[in-house]
Amino acid sequence: MKALIKYVLAALALTAALAPVYWLFTISIKREIDQFASPPLWFHFQPTWRHYAASFSDGSFARYLWNSALVASVSTLAALALGVPAAYGLARLRWPGGWSAKIGFWILSTRMLPPIVTIVPLFLMMRSAGLLNSRVGLILIYTAFNLPFVVWMMQGFFREVPRELEEAAMLDGDSRMGALLRVILPVVRPGLAATAVFCVIVAWNEFLFALIMTQTGASTTLPVGIASRVTQYEINWGAMSAAGVVAMAPVLIFAAAAQRYLVRGLSLGAVKG
């Protein structure tokens, strides 16, 4: 009986999670007259794919998709390249007076501020550097936002790895950096995958800074491009839904490719034996 209740609750939770996704997809293939039908048409309607064709017809949506993919991937790689050595140093090196925990907290505390607090100084900095309306500016901002998260996540993963592994490598003549690259990183690969997935999701879905920092179509990202379908005269629900469905695909594909590492990374260190 308890197993049945668990399955029923799991099915209800899965239905609640997938219902908005299904509704988004159905809106993207419905005609306008079916989108606002009352009662709603969940299954019985005549599908159409013209909303997808309209989204890609002028080339702007493809440009938004490319901008988001470039900004999210480059900022994630940059955050990992900078954050992994910092996390390793905080987890492994000896810091006097407990400074390792203090520095880690200070780094993480930068994420405690509401993003709206930093939008004005960042806007002025980007304008002074000539990086407004550019993908480079967004990459720098997203890298700075993801860096504390990378340090915090990877620091915990490094602490779960026994020190004897790198000590054995260094006894065999390897340097500390070599031990990190050739011994420790393969061990914490699941943690790297989990951290990368979260960083990609944050950069892919970010809206506020992309809206303020980009004012031309050449550097506009996908969330801002989808929101532009809302005008003062109408809301193009079909085109917005079609764009939303396409926007979900890359993140789902990336998460599915990293799934076997993601599950292990989220549970790394949960069980000690």
FISE-257335 format. One line per field, with one value per residue: residue number from 1; residue in one letter; x, y, z of N, C-alpha, C in turn. Coordinates in Angstrom, 1 decimal. Example, Ala and Ser with C-alpha at 12.3 -4.5 7.8 and 13.67 -1.06 7.14 Angstrom:
BEGIN
nr <- c(1:2) .
rest <- c(A:S) .
neast <- c(13.2:12.8) .
nnorth <- c(-5.7:-2.2) .
nup <- c(7.8:7.1) .
caeast <- c(12.3:13.7) .
canorth <- c(-4.5:-1.1) .
caup <- c(7.8:7.1) .
ceast <- c(13.2:12.9) .
cnorth <- c(-3.3:0.0) .
cup <- c(7.8:7.9) .
! end
This chain:
BEGIN
nr <- c(1:2:3:4:5:6:7:8:9:10:11:12:13:14:15:16:17:18:19:20:21:22:23:24:25:26:27:28:29:30:31:32:33:34:35:36:37:38:39:40:41:42:43:44:45:46:47:48:49:50:51:52:53:54:55:56:57:58:59:60:61:62:63:64:65:66:67:68:69:70:71:72:73:74:75:76:77:78:79:80:81:82:83:84:85:86:87:88:89:90:91:92:93:94:95:96:97:98:99:100:101:102:103:104:105:106:107:108:109:110:111:112:113:114:115:116:117:118:119:120:121:122:123:124:125:126:127:128:129:130:131:132:133:134:135:136:137:138:139:140:141:142:143:144:145:146:147:148:149:150:151:152:153:154:155:156:157:158:159:160:161:162:163:164:165:166:167:168:169:170:171:172:173:174:175:176:177:178:179:180:181:182:183:184:185:186:187:188:189:190:191:192:193:194:195:196:197:198:199:200:201:202:203:204:205:206:207:208:209:210:211:212:213:214:215:216:217:218:219:220:221:222:223:224:225:226:227:228:229:230:231:232:233:234:235:236:237:238:239:240:241:242:243:244:245:246:247:248:249:250:251:252:253:254:255:256:257:258:259:260:261:262:263:264:265:266:267:268:269:270:271:272:273) .
rest <- c(M:K:A:L:I:K:Y:V:L:A:A:L:A:L:T:A:A:L:A:P:V:Y:W:L:F:T:I:S:I:K:R:E:I:D:Q:F:A:S:P:P:L:W:F:H:F:Q:P:T:W:R:H:Y:A:A:S:F:S:D:G:S:F:A:R:Y:L:W:N:S:A:L:V:A:S:V:S:T:L:A:A:L:A:L:G:V:P:A:A:Y:G:L:A:R:L:R:W:P:G:G:W:S:A:K:I:G:F:W:I:L:S:T:R:M:L:P:P:I:V:T:I:V:P:L:F:L:M:M:R:S:A:G:L:L:N:S:R:V:G:L:I:L:I:Y:T:A:F:N:L:P:F:V:V:W:M:M:Q:G:F:F:R:E:V:P:R:E:L:E:E:A:A:M:L:D:G:D:S:R:M:G:A:L:L:R:V:I:L:P:V:V:R:P:G:L:A:A:T:A:V:F:C:V:I:V:A:W:N:E:F:L:F:A:L:I:M:T:Q:T:G:A:S:T:T:L:P:V:G:I:A:S:R:V:T:Q:Y:E:I:N:W:G:A:M:S:A:A:G:V:V:A:M:A:P:V:L:I:F:A:A:A:A:Q:R:Y:L:V:R:G:L:S:L:G:A:V:K:G) .
neast <- c(0.8:1.9:3.9:2.2:1.0:3.3:3.9:1.6:1.7:4.2:3.4:1.5:3.1:4.8:3.0:2.1:4.5:5.0:2.7:2.6:4.6:3.6:1.3:2.5:3.7:1.4:0.1:1.9:1.4:-1.2:-4.0:-5.0:-7.7:-8.1:-6.4:-7.6:-9.9:-12.8:-14.2:-10.7:-8.8:-7.3:-6.5:-8.0:-7.6:-6.8:-3.6:-1.0:2.0:2.8:3.6:6.1:7.5:7.1:8.5:11.2:11.4:12.2:14.9:15.7:15.1:16.8:19.2:19.1:19.0:21.6:23.2:22.5:23.4:26.2:26.9:26.2:27.7:30.4:30.7:30.2:32.3:34.4:33.9:34.2:36.9:38.2:37.1:37.5:40.3:40.5:38.7:39.9:42.3:41.2:40.2:42.3:44.8:46.6:45.4:46.1:44.6:42.0:41.2:40.4:37.6:36.5:37.2:35.9:33.2:33.0:33.2:31.0:29.0:28.7:26.7:24.4:23.3:20.6:20.1:19.3:20.4:23.0:22.9:23.0:25.7:27.1:26.2:27.2:30.0:30.2:29.5:31.6:33.7:33.1:31.5:28.8:25.8:27.0:28.2:30.4:30.4:28.2:29.1:31.3:29.8:28.1:30.0:31.1:28.9:28.5:30.8:31.2:29.4:30.5:32.9:32.0:30.5:32.4:34.4:33.3:33.1:35.9:36.8:35.7:37.3:39.9:43.0:45.2:45.3:46.3:48.6:50.0:50.4:52.1:54.3:55.2:56.5:54.9:53.6:51.7:49.8:49.7:48.8:46.3:45.1:45.4:44.7:42.8:40.7:39.6:38.4:36.5:34.8:31.9:31.0:31.9:30.3:27.7:27.9:28.5:26.1:24.2:25.3:25.1:22.3:21.6:22.9:21.6:18.9:18.9:17.6:17.3:19.8:20.5:18.5:19.0:21.6:21.9:20.8:20.4:19.6:21.8:23.2:21.3:19.8:18.1:15.9:15.2:14.6:12.4:10.6:10.2:8.2:5.9:4.0:2.8:0.4:-0.4:-0.2:1.8:1.0:1.3:3.8:5.5:5.2:6.2:8.8:9.6:9.5:11.5:13.6:13.9:15.0:17.9:19.0:17.8:18.9:21.6:21.5:20.6:22.7:24.6:23.6:24.2:26.5:25.5:23.7:25.4:27.1:25.5:25.0:27.5:29.6:27.5:27.2:29.3:31.7) .
nnorth <- c(-1.2:1.2:1.5:1.9:4.3:5.9:5.7:6.9:9.5:10.3:10.2:12.2:14.4:14.4:14.8:17.4:18.8:18.4:19.4:22.3:22.4:20.7:22.2:24.6:23.6:22.7:25.1:26.3:24.9:25.4:26.9:30.4:30.7:28.4:28.6:30.2:28.9:28.0:25.6:24.8:23.4:20.5:18.2:17.6:19.2:21.0:20.7:23.0:24.2:26.7:28.7:28.1:28.3:31.1:32.1:31.7:32.9:35.6:35.5:36.6:35.2:33.0:34.3:35.2:32.8:31.8:33.8:33.4:30.7:31.0:32.9:31.6:29.2:30.0:31.6:29.8:27.9:29.7:30.4:27.9:27.5:29.5:29.2:26.5:26.1:28.0:26.9:24.5:25.4:26.6:24.4:22.6:23.8:25.1:27.6:30.3:30.9:30.1:31.1:30.0:29.2:31.7:33.2:31.6:32.1:34.8:35.0:33.6:35.2:37.3:36.5:36.9:39.3:41.1:41.0:43.4:45.4:45.7:46.5:49.1:50.2:48.2:48.7:51.3:50.6:48.9:50.6:52.5:50.9:50.3:48.1:47.8:46.5:44.2:40.9:40.1:41.7:40.6:38.0:38.4:39.4:37.3:35.3:36.4:36.2:33.4:32.5:32.6:30.6:28.3:28.1:27.6:25.2:23.4:23.4:21.9:19.4:18.8:18.5:16.1:14.3:12.0:13.1:11.5:10.7:12.7:13.2:10.8:10.9:13.2:12.2:10.4:12.1:14.0:17.3:19.7:20.9:19.2:16.9:17.8:18.1:15.6:13.6:14.4:15.9:14.0:12.4:14.0:14.5:14.0:16.1:18.3:18.2:18.5:21.1:22.5:22.2:23.6:26.2:26.7:26.7:29.0:31.1:30.8:31.3:33.9:37.1:39.9:41.4:40.9:42.3:44.9:45.4:44.9:46.4:46.2:44.1:42.5:41.5:40.6:38.2:35.0:35.0:37.7:38.2:36.5:37.8:40.1:39.6:40.5:43.2:46.6:46.4:43.8:40.4:37.9:34.9:32.4:32.5:33.2:30.9:28.9:29.7:29.4:26.6:25.8:27.0:25.5:23.1:23.0:23.1:20.9:18.9:19.1:18.7:16.1:14.8:15.0:13.6:11.1:11.8:13.9:12.9:11.4:13.5:15.2:13.6:13.1:12.4:12.1:9.6:7.8:5.3) .
nup <- c(0.0:0.8:-1.2:-3.4:-2.8:-2.9:-5.7:-6.8:-5.8:-6.9:-9.6:-9.7:-9.1:-11.3:-13.3:-12.6:-13.0:-15.8:-17.1:-17.6:-19.6:-21.6:-22.2:-23.2:-25.5:-26.9:-27.3:-29.1:-31.5:-32.1:-33.7:-33.8:-33.1:-31.6:-29.5:-27.6:-26.9:-25.0:-23.1:-22.5:-25.2:-24.9:-26.3:-28.6:-31.4:-34.4:-35.6:-36.4:-37.9:-38.5:-36.7:-35.9:-38.3:-38.7:-36.7:-37.4:-39.8:-40.4:-39.6:-37.2:-34.8:-35.0:-34.8:-32.2:-30.8:-31.4:-30.2:-27.5:-27.1:-27.6:-25.6:-23.3:-23.3:-23.5:-21.3:-19.3:-19.6:-19.1:-16.4:-15.2:-15.8:-14.3:-11.7:-10.8:-10.3:-8.2:-6.3:-5.7:-4.5:-2.2:-1.0:-0.6:0.0:2.8:4.9:7.0:10.2:9.6:7.1:4.8:4.9:5.4:3.1:1.2:2.0:1.6:-1.1:-1.9:-0.9:-2.7:-4.3:-2.8:-3.0:-4.4:-8.0:-9.2:-7.7:-8.5:-11.2:-12.1:-11.5:-13.0:-15.6:-16.0:-15.9:-18.1:-20.1:-20.0:-20.7:-23.3:-23.9:-24.0:-25.6:-26.6:-27.1:-25.7:-23.4:-22.0:-21.7:-19.9:-17.6:-17.0:-16.5:-14.2:-12.5:-12.3:-11.3:-8.4:-7.7:-8.9:-7.5:-4.9:-5.3:-6.4:-4.4:-2.4:-3.6:-4.1:-1.5:-0.8:-2.0:-1.3:0.1:-0.3:-2.9:-4.7:-3.3:-3.6:-6.4:-6.5:-5.1:-7.0:-8.7:-10.0:-10.5:-8.4:-9.9:-12.1:-10.8:-10.1:-12.7:-13.9:-12.1:-10.0:-11.2:-13.1:-11.2:-10.0:-12.0:-12.3:-10.5:-11.9:-14.2:-13.1:-12.0:-14.3:-15.7:-14.2:-14.4:-17.1:-17.3:-15.7:-17.2:-19.6:-19.2:-18.1:-17.8:-17.0:-17.0:-19.6:-20.9:-20.2:-20.9:-23.6:-26.5:-29.1:-31.9:-32.7:-30.5:-28.8:-26.6:-26.2:-24.2:-24.1:-26.7:-27.0:-25.3:-26.7:-28.4:-27.2:-27.7:-27.9:-29.1:-29.5:-28.3:-29.4:-29.0:-30.2:-31.6:-29.5:-27.8:-29.6:-29.8:-27.2:-26.9:-28.6:-27.4:-25.1:-25.9:-26.4:-23.8:-22.6:-24.1:-23.5:-20.7:-20.7:-22.0:-20.1:-18.0:-16.8:-15.4:-14.0:-12.0:-10.4:-9.6:-8.1:-5.9:-4.9:-2.3:-0.5:0.6:2.6:2.6) .
caeast <- c(0.0:2.8:4.5:1.2:0.9:4.4:3.8:0.6:2.3:5.2:2.7:0.9:4.2:5.3:1.9:2.1:5.7:5.0:1.5:2.9:5.4:2.6:0.4:3.3:3.8:0.1:-0.2:2.8:0.9:-2.6:-4.4:-5.4:-9.0:-8.1:-5.6:-8.4:-11.1:-13.3:-13.1:-9.4:-8.6:-6.1:-6.1:-8.7:-7.5:-6.1:-2.3:-0.3:3.4:3.2:4.2:7.6:8.0:7.1:9.6:12.5:11.3:13.0:16.2:16.0:15.1:18.0:20.3:18.9:19.4:23.0:23.7:22.4:24.3:27.5:27.2:26.0:28.7:31.7:30.7:30.3:33.7:35.3:33.7:34.9:38.4:38.7:36.6:38.0:41.6:40.2:38.0:40.9:43.2:40.5:39.9:43.5:45.9:46.5:45.3:46.2:43.5:40.7:40.8:39.7:36.2:36.1:37.2:34.8:31.9:33.0:33.0:29.6:28.2:28.4:25.4:23.3:22.8:19.7:20.8:18.9:21.3:24.3:22.6:23.5:27.2:27.6:25.9:28.2:31.3:30.2:29.5:32.9:34.6:32.6:31.0:27.4:25.3:28.0:28.2:31.6:30.0:27.3:30.0:32.0:28.9:27.6:31.1:31.3:27.8:28.6:32.1:31.0:28.7:31.4:33.9:31.3:30.2:33.6:35.1:32.7:33.5:37.3:37.0:35.3:38.3:41.0:44.2:46.2:45.4:47.3:49.9:50.7:50.8:53.2:55.4:55.7:57.1:54.0:53.4:50.4:48.9:49.6:47.9:44.9:44.6:45.4:44.2:41.7:39.6:38.8:37.6:35.3:34.1:30.5:30.8:32.1:29.1:26.6:28.2:28.3:24.6:23.6:25.9:24.4:20.9:21.6:23.2:20.7:17.6:19.0:16.8:17.4:21.0:20.5:17.6:19.5:23.0:21.8:19.8:20.4:19.4:23.0:23.6:20.1:19.7:16.8:14.8:14.8:14.0:11.0:9.8:9.9:6.9:4.8:4.0:1.7:-0.8:-0.9:0.7:1.8:1.2:1.8:5.2:6.2:5.2:7.1:10.2:9.9:9.7:12.8:14.6:14.1:15.6:19.4:19.3:17.4:19.8:22.8:21.3:20.4:24.0:25.4:22.7:24.9:27.4:24.7:23.2:26.5:27.7:24.6:25.1:28.9:29.9:26.4:27.4:30.7:31.9) .
canorth <- c(0.0:2.4:1.7:2.4:5.7:6.6:5.8:7.8:10.8:10.6:10.4:13.5:15.4:14.4:15.5:18.9:19.4:18.4:20.0:23.5:22.1:20.3:23.3:25.4:22.9:22.7:26.5:26.6:24.3:25.7:28.1:31.4:30.4:27.3:29.0:30.9:28.2:27.7:25.1:24.7:22.2:19.8:17.1:17.6:20.4:20.9:21.3:23.8:24.5:28.0:29.6:27.8:28.9:32.5:32.5:31.6:33.4:36.8:35.3:37.2:34.2:32.2:35.1:35.2:31.5:31.7:34.6:32.7:29.5:31.5:33.5:30.6:28.2:30.6:32.1:28.6:27.5:30.7:30.3:26.7:27.6:30.3:28.7:25.2:26.2:28.7:26.0:23.6:26.1:26.8:23.1:21.8:24.6:25.5:29.0:30.6:31.5:29.7:32.0:29.3:29.3:33.1:33.6:31.0:32.8:36.1:34.7:33.2:36.3:38.1:36.0:37.2:40.6:41.1:41.5:44.8:46.3:45.9:46.7:50.5:50.2:47.4:49.4:52.3:50.0:48.4:51.7:53.1:49.9:50.1:46.7:47.7:45.9:43.3:39.6:40.0:42.2:39.6:36.9:38.8:39.5:35.9:34.6:36.9:35.7:32.0:32.1:32.2:29.3:27.3:27.9:27.0:23.8:22.5:23.3:20.8:18.2:18.6:18.1:14.7:13.4:11.8:13.8:10.6:10.5:13.7:13.0:9.7:11.4:14.1:11.3:9.8:13.1:15.0:18.6:19.8:21.2:18.0:16.0:18.3:17.9:14.2:12.7:14.9:16.3:12.9:11.9:14.9:14.8:14.2:17.4:19.3:18.1:19.1:22.5:23.1:22.2:24.8:27.4:26.9:27.1:30.4:32.0:30.6:31.9:35.2:38.1:41.3:42.0:40.9:43.3:46.3:45.6:44.7:47.2:45.9:42.7:41.8:40.9:40.2:36.8:34.4:35.4:39.1:38.1:36.0:38.8:41.2:39.3:41.2:44.5:47.4:46.2:42.4:39.4:36.8:33.7:31.2:32.7:33.1:29.5:28.1:30.1:28.8:25.2:25.6:27.4:24.5:22.0:22.9:22.8:19.6:18.0:19.2:18.0:14.6:14.2:15.0:13.0:10.1:12.5:14.8:12.2:11.1:14.7:15.7:12.7:12.8:12.7:11.9:8.3:7.4:3.9) .
caup <- c(0.0:0.8:-2.5:-4.3:-2.5:-3.5:-7.1:-7.1:-5.5:-8.0:-10.9:-9.6:-9.1:-12.7:-14.1:-12.3:-13.6:-17.2:-17.6:-18.3:-20.8:-22.6:-22.6:-24.0:-26.8:-27.7:-27.8:-30.2:-32.7:-32.2:-34.4:-32.8:-32.6:-30.7:-28.3:-26.6:-26.8:-23.7:-22.3:-23.3:-26.0:-24.5:-27.2:-29.9:-32.2:-35.7:-35.4:-37.4:-37.6:-39.0:-35.7:-35.9:-39.5:-38.6:-35.7:-38.0:-41.2:-40.6:-39.2:-35.9:-33.8:-35.2:-34.3:-30.7:-30.4:-31.5:-29.2:-26.2:-27.1:-27.5:-24.3:-22.2:-23.4:-23.3:-19.9:-18.4:-19.7:-18.4:-15.0:-14.7:-15.9:-13.2:-10.4:-10.4:-9.5:-6.9:-5.3:-5.3:-3.6:-0.9:-0.4:-0.3:0.6:4.2:5.1:8.4:10.8:9.0:6.1:3.7:5.1:5.3:1.7:0.5:2.3:1.0:-2.6:-2.1:-0.5:-3.8:-4.9:-1.9:-3.4:-5.5:-9.2:-9.5:-7.0:-9.3:-12.6:-12.5:-11.6:-14.1:-16.8:-16.2:-16.2:-19.4:-21.0:-20.0:-21.4:-24.6:-24.0:-24.2:-26.8:-27.1:-26.4:-24.8:-22.1:-21.4:-21.2:-18.7:-16.5:-16.6:-15.9:-12.8:-11.7:-12.1:-10.6:-6.9:-7.6:-9.3:-6.4:-3.8:-5.6:-6.6:-3.2:-1.7:-4.3:-3.8:-0.1:-0.6:-2.6:-0.4:-0.2:-0.6:-4.3:-5.2:-2.6:-4.3:-7.7:-6.3:-4.8:-8.3:-9.5:-10.6:-9.8:-7.8:-11.0:-12.8:-10.0:-10.3:-14.0:-14.3:-11.1:-9.2:-12.1:-13.5:-10.1:-9.7:-13.3:-12.1:-10.0:-13.0:-15.0:-12.4:-11.9:-15.7:-16.1:-13.4:-15.0:-18.4:-17.1:-15.3:-18.3:-20.7:-18.8:-17.5:-18.6:-16.6:-17.5:-21.1:-21.4:-19.9:-21.5:-25.0:-27.0:-30.6:-32.2:-32.9:-29.3:-28.0:-26.3:-26.5:-23.4:-24.5:-28.0:-26.9:-24.7:-27.7:-29.1:-26.6:-28.2:-27.3:-29.9:-29.4:-27.8:-30.3:-28.2:-30.9:-31.8:-28.2:-27.4:-30.5:-29.4:-25.9:-27.1:-29.2:-26.4:-24.1:-26.5:-26.2:-22.4:-22.3:-24.7:-22.7:-19.4:-21.0:-22.3:-18.8:-17.0:-16.0:-14.5:-13.1:-10.8:-9.5:-9.1:-7.0:-4.7:-4.5:-0.9:0.3:1.2:2.8:3.0) .
ceast <- c(0.9:3.5:3.5:1.0:2.1:4.4:2.7:1.1:3.3:4.5:2.1:1.9:4.7:4.3:2.0:3.3:5.6:3.8:1.8:3.7:4.5:1.7:1.2:3.4:2.5:-0.2:0.7:2.3:-0.6:-2.9:-4.9:-6.8:-9.1:-7.3:-6.5:-9.8:-11.5:-14.4:-11.8:-9.4:-7.3:-5.6:-6.7:-8.6:-6.7:-4.7:-1.8:1.1:3.8:3.8:5.7:8.2:8.1:8.2:11.0:12.5:12.2:14.5:16.6:16.1:16.3:19.2:20.3:19.4:20.9:23.7:23.6:23.3:25.7:27.8:27.1:27.2:30.1:31.8:30.8:31.7:34.7:35.1:34.3:36.4:38.9:38.3:37.1:39.4:41.4:39.6:39.0:41.9:42.5:40.3:41.2:44.6:45.6:46.5:45.3:44.9:42.1:40.2:40.2:38.2:35.7:36.1:36.1:33.4:31.9:32.7:31.5:28.6:27.9:27.1:24.2:22.7:21.7:20.3:20.5:19.8:22.5:24.1:23.2:25.0:27.7:27.3:26.9:29.6:31.3:30.2:30.9:33.9:34.2:32.1:29.5:27.0:26.3:27.9:29.3:31.2:29.1:28.2:30.7:31.0:28.4:28.7:31.3:30.1:28.0:29.8:31.9:30.3:29.6:32.4:33.2:31.0:31.4:34.4:34.6:33.1:35.0:37.5:36.6:36.3:39.5:42.3:45.3:46.4:46.4:48.6:50.7:51.2:52.1:54.5:56.0:56.4:56.2:53.9:52.0:49.4:48.7:48.7:46.5:44.3:44.4:44.8:42.9:40.5:38.9:37.9:36.3:34.6:32.6:30.2:30.9:30.8:27.9:26.7:28.0:26.9:23.9:24.1:25.2:23.0:20.8:21.9:22.2:19.4:17.7:18.3:17.1:18.6:21.1:19.6:18.2:20.8:22.9:20.6:19.7:20.2:20.6:23.5:22.5:20.1:18.3:15.7:14.3:14.1:12.6:10.1:9.4:8.6:5.7:4.9:2.8:0.4:-1.3:0.2:0.7:2.1:1.7:3.3:6.0:6.3:6.2:8.5:10.6:10.2:11.1:13.9:14.8:15.0:17.1:19.7:18.9:18.4:21.1:22.7:21.2:21.8:24.8:24.7:23.5:25.9:26.7:24.2:24.3:27.1:26.8:24.7:26.5:29.1:28.7:26.5:28.8:30.8:33.3) .
cnorth <- c(1.3:2.6:2.3:3.9:6.5:6.8:6.9:9.3:11.2:10.9:11.8:14.6:15.5:15.1:17.0:19.5:19.4:19.1:21.4:23.4:21.6:21.4:24.3:24.9:23.0:24.1:26.8:25.9:24.5:26.9:29.1:31.2:29.3:27.6:29.6:30.2:28.0:26.7:24.9:23.3:21.5:18.8:17.3:19.0:20.2:21.5:22.1:24.2:25.9:28.9:29.3:28.4:30.5:33.0:32.6:32.3:34.6:36.7:35.8:36.2:33.3:32.9:35.1:33.9:31.3:32.6:33.9:31.5:30.0:32.0:32.5:29.6:28.8:31.1:30.9:28.0:28.4:30.6:29.0:26.8:28.5:29.7:27.4:25.3:27.0:27.8:25.0:24.2:26.3:25.4:22.4:22.6:25.0:27.0:29.3:31.2:31.2:30.6:31.3:29.4:30.7:33.5:32.9:31.6:34.1:36.0:34.4:34.3:37.3:37.7:36.3:38.5:40.4:41.6:42.9:45.8:46.7:46.3:48.1:50.6:49.4:48.0:50.5:51.8:49.5:49.5:52.4:52.2:49.7:48.7:46.6:47.2:45.0:42.0:39.4:40.6:41.2:38.4:37.2:38.9:38.1:35.1:35.1:36.4:34.2:31.6:31.8:30.9:28.1:27.0:27.2:25.5:22.9:22.4:22.1:19.4:17.8:18.1:16.7:13.8:13.3:12.5:12.8:10.4:11.4:13.6:11.8:10.1:12.3:13.3:10.7:10.9:14.1:16.2:18.7:20.1:20.0:17.0:16.5:17.9:16.4:13.2:13.2:15.2:15.1:12.3:12.7:15.3:14.9:15.6:18.5:19.4:18.8:20.6:23.2:23.2:23.4:26.1:27.7:27.3:28.6:31.3:31.9:31.3:33.3:36.2:39.5:41.9:42.0:42.0:44.7:46.5:45.5:45.5:47.1:44.4:41.9:41.0:40.4:38.7:36.3:34.9:36.8:39.0:37.5:37.1:39.9:40.9:39.9:42.7:45.3:47.1:44.7:41.6:38.2:35.5:32.6:31.3:32.6:31.6:28.6:28.4:29.5:27.3:25.0:26.0:26.4:23.3:21.9:22.5:21.4:18.6:18.0:18.5:16.5:14.0:14.1:14.3:12.0:10.7:13.3:14.1:11.9:12.4:15.3:14.9:12.4:13.3:12.5:10.6:8.0:6.0:3.5) .
cup <- c(0.0:-0.5:-3.5:-4.1:-3.1:-5.0:-7.5:-6.9:-6.5:-9.3:-10.8:-9.7:-10.6:-13.6:-13.9:-13.0:-15.1:-17.8:-18.3:-19.6:-21.9:-23.1:-23.5:-25.4:-27.6:-28.1:-29.1:-31.5:-32.9:-33.1:-33.4:-32.3:-31.6:-29.4:-27.2:-26.5:-25.3:-23.8:-23.1:-24.0:-25.7:-25.6:-28.6:-30.6:-33.5:-35.6:-36.6:-37.0:-38.1:-38.0:-35.7:-37.2:-39.4:-37.6:-36.4:-39.4:-41.4:-40.1:-37.8:-34.8:-33.8:-34.6:-32.7:-30.1:-30.4:-30.4:-27.8:-26.1:-26.9:-26.1:-23.2:-22.2:-23.0:-21.8:-18.9:-18.4:-19.0:-16.9:-14.4:-14.7:-14.7:-11.8:-9.9:-9.7:-8.2:-5.9:-4.8:-4.3:-2.2:-0.2:0.1:0.4:2.0:4.3:6.6:8.9:10.3:7.9:4.9:3.7:4.9:3.8:0.9:0.8:1.7:-0.5:-2.8:-1.8:-1.6:-4.5:-4.0:-2.3:-4.5:-6.8:-9.5:-8.8:-7.8:-10.7:-13.0:-12.6:-12.8:-15.4:-17.1:-16.5:-17.6:-20.4:-21.1:-20.8:-22.8:-24.9:-24.0:-25.5:-27.5:-26.4:-25.4:-23.4:-21.3:-20.9:-19.9:-17.5:-16.1:-16.0:-14.4:-11.9:-11.4:-11.3:-9.2:-6.8:-7.9:-8.1:-5.2:-4.1:-5.6:-5.3:-2.4:-2.3:-4.1:-2.4:0.1:-1.2:-1.6:-0.8:-0.7:-2.1:-5.0:-4.6:-3.3:-5.7:-7.6:-5.9:-6.0:-9.2:-10.2:-9.8:-9.2:-8.9:-11.9:-12.1:-10.1:-11.6:-14.3:-13.3:-10.4:-10.1:-12.7:-12.4:-9.9:-11.0:-13.1:-11.5:-11.0:-13.9:-14.4:-12.3:-13.3:-16.1:-15.4:-14.0:-16.3:-18.3:-16.7:-16.4:-19.4:-20.4:-18.3:-18.4:-18.3:-17.2:-19.0:-21.6:-21.3:-20.8:-23.0:-25.5:-28.5:-30.8:-32.4:-31.7:-28.4:-27.8:-26.4:-25.5:-23.7:-25.8:-27.9:-26.3:-25.7:-28.5:-28.4:-27.0:-27.6:-28.0:-29.7:-28.7:-28.7:-29.5:-28.9:-31.2:-30.6:-27.7:-28.3:-30.1:-28.1:-26.0:-27.6:-28.2:-25.3:-24.6:-26.2:-24.7:-22.0:-22.9:-23.9:-21.4:-19.6:-21.3:-21.1:-17.7:-16.1:-15.0:-13.5:-11.8:-9.8:-8.8:-7.9:-5.8:-4.3:-3.1:0.0:1.1:1.4:3.2:3.3) .
! end
